[in-house]
């Protein structure tokens, strides 16, 4: 009887451990709809950009290291690299944490093309310690 209870106890612990492990953050690159992003940039649709960019970053876990207390440098670089894969968006320049405010702001200057309209804009992202990158604004 004791043996059966021990087996059941071990089985319950293993199931709980598997459940906890399955809830870890998925660091695979989230889907980014480049055409939709370019459209939102060209049309200055701030709320749609916020939703799309914040959803992108929410899927990635910050990687905190001594040189990057916020832990978002790798995620920022991944976002820029993903943008560079787009036929609709050209990254002109990017800088991580280069605007020395509190919290620091990162910028990505892009040229977006949508329905024969071409426009250059700057995407601002803000960084808060222990938080994910967030969309701040879009400007000229």
C-alpha positions in Angstrom: 0.0 0.0 0.0 2.8 2.4 0.9 4.5 1.6 -2.4 1.4 2.6 -4.4 1.1 5.9 -2.5 4.8 6.6 -3.2 4.3 5.9 -6.9 1.3 8.2 -7.1 3.2 10.9 -5.2 6.1 10.7 -7.6 3.7 10.7 -10.6 2.0 13.9 -9.4 5.3 15.6 -8.8 6.5 14.7 -12.3 3.3 16.0 -13.9 3.6 19.3 -12.0 7.2 19.6 -13.1 6.2 19.1 -16.7 3.4 21.7 -16.4 5.9 24.3 -15.0 8.4 23.6 -17.7 5.9 23.9 -20.5 5.0 27.4 -19.4 8.5 28.9 -20.2 8.7 31.8 -22.6 9.0 31.0 -26.3 12.0 32.8 -27.6 11.5 31.9 -31.2 11.0 35.0 -33.3 7.3 36.0 -33.3 5.5 36.5 -36.6 6.0 40.0 -38.0 3.7 41.0 -40.8 6.0 43.4 -42.8 3.3 44.6 -45.2 1.0 45.5 -42.3 3.8 47.2 -40.4 4.8 49.2 -43.5 1.1 50.2 -44.0 0.9 51.4 -40.4 4.1 53.4 -40.7 3.0 55.1 -43.9 -0.5 55.8 -42.5 1.0 57.0 -39.2 -1.3 54.5 -37.4 0.2 54.8 -33.9 -2.2 52.5 -32.1 -1.8 49.7 -34.7 2.0 50.0 -34.6 1.9 49.9 -30.8 -0.2 46.7 -30.8 1.9 45.0 -33.5 5.3 46.0 -32.0 4.4 45.4 -28.4 3.0 41.9 -29.3 6.3 41.1 -31.0 8.4 42.0 -27.9 6.0 40.4 -25.4 7.0 37.0 -26.9 10.7 37.4 -26.1 12.3 37.1 -22.7 14.9 39.8 -21.7 18.4 38.5 -21.5 20.0 40.5 -18.7 23.8 40.8 -18.7 26.1 43.2 -16.8 26.5 45.4 -19.8 22.7 45.6 -20.4 20.8 45.9 -17.2 17.5 46.2 -19.0 18.2 42.9 -20.9 16.7 44.1 -24.1 19.7 44.6 -26.4 19.5 41.1 -28.0 15.7 41.6 -28.5 16.2 45.0 -30.1 18.9 43.6 -32.4 16.6 40.7 -33.3 13.8 43.1 -34.2 16.1 45.2 -36.4 17.3 42.1 -38.1 13.7 41.0 -38.7 12.9 44.4 -40.2 15.9 44.1 -42.5 14.4 40.9 -43.9 11.4 42.9 -45.2 10.9 44.0 -48.8 8.5 46.7 -47.5 10.8 48.3 -44.9 14.4 49.5 -45.1 16.3 50.2 -41.9 18.4 53.4 -42.3 19.9 53.4 -38.8 19.2 52.0 -35.4 20.5 52.8 -31.9 19.9 50.9 -28.7 19.3 53.1 -25.6 20.9 56.0 -27.4 18.5 58.7 -26.1 19.6 59.3 -22.6 16.3 60.0 -20.9 14.7 58.0 -18.1 13.9 55.5 -19.2 16.3 55.3 -22.1 14.9 55.4 -25.6 16.0 53.4 -28.6 15.4 54.5 -32.1 15.1 52.8 -35.5 14.9 55.0 -38.6 13.1 53.2 -41.4 11.9 53.8 -44.9 8.5 52.1 -45.4 6.8 51.5 -48.8 3.1 50.8 -49.1 0.9 51.1 -52.2 3.5 53.2 -54.0 3.9 55.6 -51.1 7.4 55.8 -49.6 8.0 57.5 -46.3 10.9 57.8 -43.7 10.0 57.7 -40.1 11.7 57.0 -36.7 10.3 54.3 -34.4 11.0 55.1 -30.7 11.0 52.2 -28.2 11.5 52.7 -24.5 13.3 50.5 -22.1 12.5 50.1 -18.5 14.6 48.0 -16.2 13.1 44.6 -15.7 10.5 45.2 -18.4 10.1 44.4 -22.0 10.8 46.9 -24.8 7.7 48.9 -25.6 6.6 51.0 -28.5 6.7 54.7 -27.6 6.0 56.7 -30.8 6.6 57.2 -34.5 7.9 60.6 -35.7 9.7 62.2 -38.6 
